[in-house]
């Protein structure tokens, strides 16, 4: 199945716009991304659309996030459910008893029941993650992925998550996922480098160079058309994200020279679909550029 851009639903803080967009998502993709933690917000999806269920791992980048290891060596993720990304978090006012925890077993069970694609709970880092914590998160991400390979998942297409805090660590994690038998890899946590697109590109290049062209690369949580083109030109085949609907909520249609802040819900819904379609086109353009360069390189080596 050709994936390209996979629009996320159930993420938007403007739930009403997210609901208005959802019936039209089948126009731009045959796959829709639904987060394990946001699945309760998602009602009926368009007929014939498959579900990619992401495991809720974006919470690992919250200030309140903690990672713990279970007795059997798997990684679990906990956080303050009241914290919102980009907002100040008052650690002093937080009661540890209110921390919410999820583990790979509950996530995989739900993915198996409700989705066609997904990956085991991963524990992403940022460029500021210290090496000791980064190594721990990488090790537990690999442990979760190894455990998932031994479970009964029915028809679920199981992908392997790639995490890291540097080019070298991302590449090393990718190598471990390929060794476990994964043929679609998910580069996770890159949203932590959104203000450093050059570093994002170098991370993807390091991963692609490590694994070659025998596996597919997916990037999760990124929905910017310019970044999509740059990453696909370096070997990314698909990505998921919700920026298409968040931009439309502000009245922004990326391929039009206008801002319609006071537009109606239906107008903004159509803007969101136009945004999603643009990301798909940019992915295709970047992918063609990558394949052209790879073809030229191979021809030059013959």
Secondary structure, 3 states (H helix, E strand, C coil): CCCCEEEEECCCCCHHHHHHHHCCHHHCCCEEEEECCCHHHCCCCCCCCEEEEECCHHHHHCCCCEEEECCCCCEEEEEECCCCCCCCCCHHHCCHHHEEEEEHHHHHHHHHHHCCEEECCCCCCCCCCCHHHHHHHHHHHHHHHHHHHCCCCCCCEEEEEECCCCHHHHHHHHHHHHHCCCCEEEECCHHHHCCCHHHHHHHHHHHHHHHCCCCEEEEECCCCHHHHHHHHCCCCCEEEECHHHHHHHCCECCCCCCECCCCCHHHHHHHHHHHHHHHHHHHHHHHHHHHHHHHHHHHHHC
